[in-house]
Amino acid sequence: MDDIPEIPKEVLEAKFPGGFSIRDEANAIVALAVRNGPLEDLHAGVSTELLDDPGNSRITDDEMKELMIFACERVEMLLKLKETDPEKYWKIVMTYGMLYCGNWYRGAADSGD
């Protein structure tokens, strides 16, 4: 994550009308820690009718463990970075938000609240 490009201010403003909010930060953290990790591999699999039965498990204990370890390690890295190098933290979070969360729900920014 050391080679993250600088995103021009006008590009960020166009992508995040009203500014990069706490919700945008949360979306980017979830993308980095959960969505763009082992979960993506599970999501890429083929769906079957067996998954329609709520009594069937959709994920194994080992898969859940892998997901949680990955997510916790990523969040830990971000929290450490937020304390030790806030400029780099915001660069990573805003870039992730820009690349992966531009169409995600933005909370109050999307609902008009």
N, C-alpha and C positions, 0 to 999 in steps of 0.2 A: 504493500500500500504506500510505498514511498514515491512512486512515480505517478501521482495523481495530477492531472492537468488542472491548470487554473481556469475557472469558469468565469467569463466576463460578467460583470455586475448586471448589465442590461439583459443578458440571457437568463440569469437567475430571476430577475424581476419579471420577465415575461412568463417564465414557467411557474412562478409562485406569486401570483397577484396578491398584494397586501403584505408581502414579505414572507420569509421563511419562518413559519410558526413552530410552536412547541409540538403541534400535531405533525407537522412536516418532519421535525426531528425524530419523533417517535416512529413515523412511517419508515424513515431511512434506517433507523436502528433495527427495526423488525426485518426489513429487507436484508440487511447485512448479517444479522445474527440468526435469523430463522429461514426466511424465504429462499435466499441464495446460498443454500448449504445442502446438507443431506436430504432435506425435505424435497428439494428439486428433483433428486434422483427418484424418490418415491412417487412424486407427482408425474414423472415421465413414464411410469409404467402403464400397462394396459388395464382398463377397468373391466370388471366382470360382474355378472348378475349376483354373484355371491356377496359382493360388497353392498348390495341393496338391503340385505338382511341386517338390521341393527344388532342382532345377537352375535354376529361374526366380528371378530377383531379385524381391524383394517391395518394394524401395525403391530409388529412383534415387540416384545420387551427389549430386545437388543437394538432394534431400530429406534425405539423411543429413547433409550439410553444414549445412543449416538446423537440423536437430535438435541437432547438436553445438554449434553457435554459440549457440543459444538456451539450452541446458542450461548451458554454461560461463559465459555471462553471468549467468544466475540464481544459480549457485553462487558466482561471484565476488561478486555483490551481497550474498549472504547472509554470506559470510566477512568481507567488509568491515564489514557491519553488526554482526556478532558481536563484532568488535574495537572499533568506534566507538560503538555504541549497543546493548549487550547486552540491555537491557530491551525495546527494540523488536524485536530479533532473536527473542527468546523469545516475544514476543506474536505475531509473524508465524508462527513455526514451530508453536507450539501451536495457533493458530487454524487453520492449514492442516491440521494433524494431526486436529483435531476435525472439520473440515468434509469432508475428502476421504479420510482414512485410518482412520476409526473401525472399519472392518470388515477392514482389512488384517491380515496375519499379523504378530504382535508378537514373534516370536522366542521367547526363553525365557519371556516372560510368557504365551505361548499354549501352549507345550509342557510347562510344569511343571518345566523345568530350573532 
